[in-house]
Every structure is written in structure tokens, then in C-alpha cells.
Amino acid sequence: MLKMVDVEYIKKHEEGWSIRKIARRLEVSRQTVRKVLAGPA
């Protein structure tokens, strides 16, 4: 389960970060990052 801080980190995708870069930094799958981005804001 991702922490709230991690969710805020994933929101950096809107600032131009790639899904792959975020996944590597958080050590989670790209699919997990996509799920968070697709979820409720």
C-alpha cells in the first residue's frame, strides 16, 4: 500500500516526470503508478 507522501510524489507526473522514473524512485511497478494517476484526485 502506498503512503500519502508517495501519492503526492506520483502527482509529479503532471509536472512532466515519466511514469517509469516515478516507479523507479518509489520502487513500485509502473502499473501501480498508473492506477494512482487514474484514481480520484
N, C-alpha and C positions, 0 to 999 in steps of 0.2 A: 504494500500500500504506500502511495506517495504521501509525503507530508505537505502541509500547506505551503511551506517555503519552496518545495520542489515544484508545485503547481505554478507559483509565481515565476519561478525560473523558466518554466516551459513557456510561459506567456511571452518570453523574449523572442519567440518565433515571429511575432508581429513586428519586432524591431529589425528583422532581417536575418536572424540566426536560422541555420538549417536544422531540420528535424534530426538529421544524423549527428550534428555537433551537440545538440542538447542531449540526445540519448547517450552519447559517449560520456559527456560530463556527469550525468546523473547515474550512469551505469544501469540503464534500463533499456528495454527494446524500443525500436522506432515505433512499433505498433502501440506501445503504451503511451508514447508521446502523442501520437495521432489521436488516441482515444481521449486524452485530456483536452486537446485542442478542439475536438468535436463536441465535447461536453458543454454543459451550461456555463455561461460566463459568470 
